[in-house]
Every structure is written in C-alpha cells, then in structure tokens.
C-alpha cells in the first residue's frame, strides 16, 4: 500500500456521529472497571495494521497541494491498492454540464448499450469534501450500475479548500436537476432519479434529496442510497469519541476537513438530520460499526422512520468507514455492498411496480 493510497483510503469524510453501544465483549481495565472492546473483522484489522506500518503525512494544506498535482488517472491507480478494478461495462463515457461555478464533469456508467426509459442514479463520491473524484470512486459507481442494472452518472463537484461550503451542495443539486432534464445528452430517457453517494457523497445525497423535495426536479426522486454519510455535524455523538483514532478516519484529519470545507453545521444543507424529513423518498442507509459517523447515521434512520419514510438499514458489523471503496484490502466488504445494493434493488423494484400500477389505473 502506497503512502498516497493511505491518504485517500483513510480520509474519506468528516467525522461526526451518534449514540448506541458498539457490539463487542467486556474486558476489565487495570482499575477493575469494564470497558467495551469492539469486534473487528480480521481483514479490516489487517488493513488498519497496514496503515500503522506505513504512516502517511497528516491531512493539511501542503498535503492537499501535493494531491492536487497528481493526475486523476494516477490517483485511481493508487486507489487500486485497496479497491477492486472498475468492472467492464457496455458504456463508460465522459460528459460535461454547466454548473453554478463553471463546467461540471460527469461520467456515465451503464451495463447496457441501449435501454428502455427508466431511472438514472446520480452518484456523489466521498472524500471529506476535500479529496476524492470520479476516478477514485469509479469502481463503486460502476458496480452500482452493474448490480442495480440502471445508468449511473458520477458527479465531479467542487472541492474545498478552494471551494468552500455550499459549493459542493450547490453542484450536487445542479447536477441532479440537469441529469433529470437532459436524458438526450446521455442517450437515455430519464423517468426518475436515484440519489446515492458514500461518506461526503452520502451527505450530499441527503441534502440534495431535501432540496429536490422542496423544489422538485423535472422527474421525481425515487430512492436514496446513502453509504456512511455525515448526517448531523451540529453536535458530538459517542461513536465520534469511540472511534476517533485508529479506525481509519482520525479526528485530526476530520478537523482539517471541517476547517477546509467550513460549513454551517447548523444548516440542513450540511446537517440533514436538522431538517423536517417528512416526504423524503424511500431510503437505504448504511453505516459501519467502527465508524465515527455511525451514530449520526443511526439517528437519521430513526428520524426517517418517525417521519413516515420507508427506510432499510444495514450496519457493517466489525467494519470501518469507507469500506465500499476498500474491497480489495477488505474483501468481506463486498458482501456488505452486495447486501446494500440488494436492499436498494428491492426498494427500487417496489417503487417501479407502484408507478406502473398507478399509470395503469383508468
């Protein structure tokens, strides 16, 4: 594993989280008190041990300046040390759209060269709003296209510190609206949207869904698939302290991301949990048991259920933040992703069936 892979691999989002105990076993401390030892998968532990053996530079302005000089294709090669290869698909094509801060690059993945009218998945990559790209997350986006059998469009939104909040949610919303209205540019007839992303991209999934609920796009949002998002940065949660160091998303890096991105943590455009969640689309939300963001995700799932939103939840037991892009280094993470996407496929199927029934009524 290269030093730069460690930078990207362990630094995919802001660390803020929520409130339930970690599964594990009680062990006595020297003082005789009981503490909780988290259960961790052997392959996740091996990955974390490798990070310890190859220390990387701290996340700071010089490190980001160094990353910005690396071509996207080279970053993708570095990610391949921990992530699987991009699966071969019938369509893998670059696009460009106008955005609020200039042109936004997109990348279309599709397992079929041609297809009937249907939904398109809009994908937002992770990286703490500071790192990450279409290229670093191409394998995950393509896997979603393959397993869900729908077109996926990955979005190259603006990053901090060059572009602070709300540049990222502005771009995320603009991209969703453009994709909804411009199927012809993709050779697809778009009937609905699925919003998805991991880590920071999971956060953008949630805040974009709120924006499109309040001011709908030209087609409806049918489903959300959020992987270990930061759902509430307005307050600390127990998992933030429990997994603040040694689990791949350390507190020092998280602090840098927050300072670089400079969001309003009390705004629903960053802390989606603070919004009224009624009327959001059906949602699949995943967390990792050993993630600082875990408890915020759990709290968001609970709030969705209380708001009457249909929700499916998966917590990756013994796994860490970012697992969906560590499938080479943590092979068991593939099973988690398979399960998450099976939940998404089932919920999307129910939505499509309901839509067909509604359209067939006299």
C-alpha positions, 0 to 999 in steps of 0.5 A: 500500500502506497503512502498516497493510497493511505491518504485517500483510503483513510480520509474519506469524510468528516467525522461526526456521529451518534449514540448506541453501544458498539457490539463487542465483549467486556474486558476489565481495565487495570482499575477493575472497571469494564470497558467495551472492546469492539469486534473487528473483522480480521481483514479490516484489522489487517488493513488498519495494521497496514496503515500503522506500518506505513504512516502517511503525512497528516491531512493539511494544506501542503498535503492537499497541494501535493494531491492536487498535482497528481493526475486523476488517472494516477490517483485511481491507480493508487486507489487500486491498492485497496479497491477492486478494478472498475468492472467492464461495462457496455458504456463508460463515457465522459460528459460535461454540464454547466454548473453554478461555478463553471463546467461540471464533469460527469461520467456515465456508467451503464451495463447496457448499450441501449435501454428502455426509459427508466431511472438514472442514479446520480452518484456523489463520491466521498472524500471529506469534501476535500479529496476524492473524484470520479476516478477514485470512486469509479469502481463503486459507481460502476458496480452500482450500475452493474448490480442495480442494472440502471445508468449511473452518472458520477458527479465531479463537484467542487472541492474545498479548500478552494471551494468552500461550503455550499459549493459542493451542495450547490453542484450536487443539486445542479447536477441532479436537476440537469441529469433529470432534464437532459436524458438526450445528452446521455442517450437515455430517457430519464423517468426518475432519479436515484440519489446515492453517494458514500461518506461526503457523497452520502451527505450530499445525497441527503441534502440534495434529496431535501432540496429536490423535495422542496423544489422538485426536479423535472422527474421525481426522486425515487430512492436514496442510497446513502453509504456512511454519510455525515448526517448531523455535524451540529453536535458530538455523538459517542461513536465520534469519541469511540472511534476517533483514532485508529479506525481509519478516519482520525479526528485530526484529519476530520478537523482539517476537513471541517476547517477546509470545507467550513460549513454551517453545521447548523444548516440542513444543507450540511446537517440533514438530520436538522431538517423536517424529513417528512416526504423524503423518498424511500431510503437505504442507509448504511453505516459501519460499526467502527465508524465515527459517523455511525451514530449520526447515521443511526439517528437519521434512520430513526428520524426517517422512520418517525417521519413516515419514510420507508427506510432499510438499514444495514450496519457493517458489523466489525467494519470501518468507514469507507469500506465500499471503496476498500474491497480489495484490502477488505474483501468481506466488504463486498458482501456488505455492498452486495447486501446494500445494493440488494436492499436498494434493488428491492426498494427500487423494484417496489417503487417501479411496480407502484408507478406502473400500477398507478399509470395503469389505473383508468 
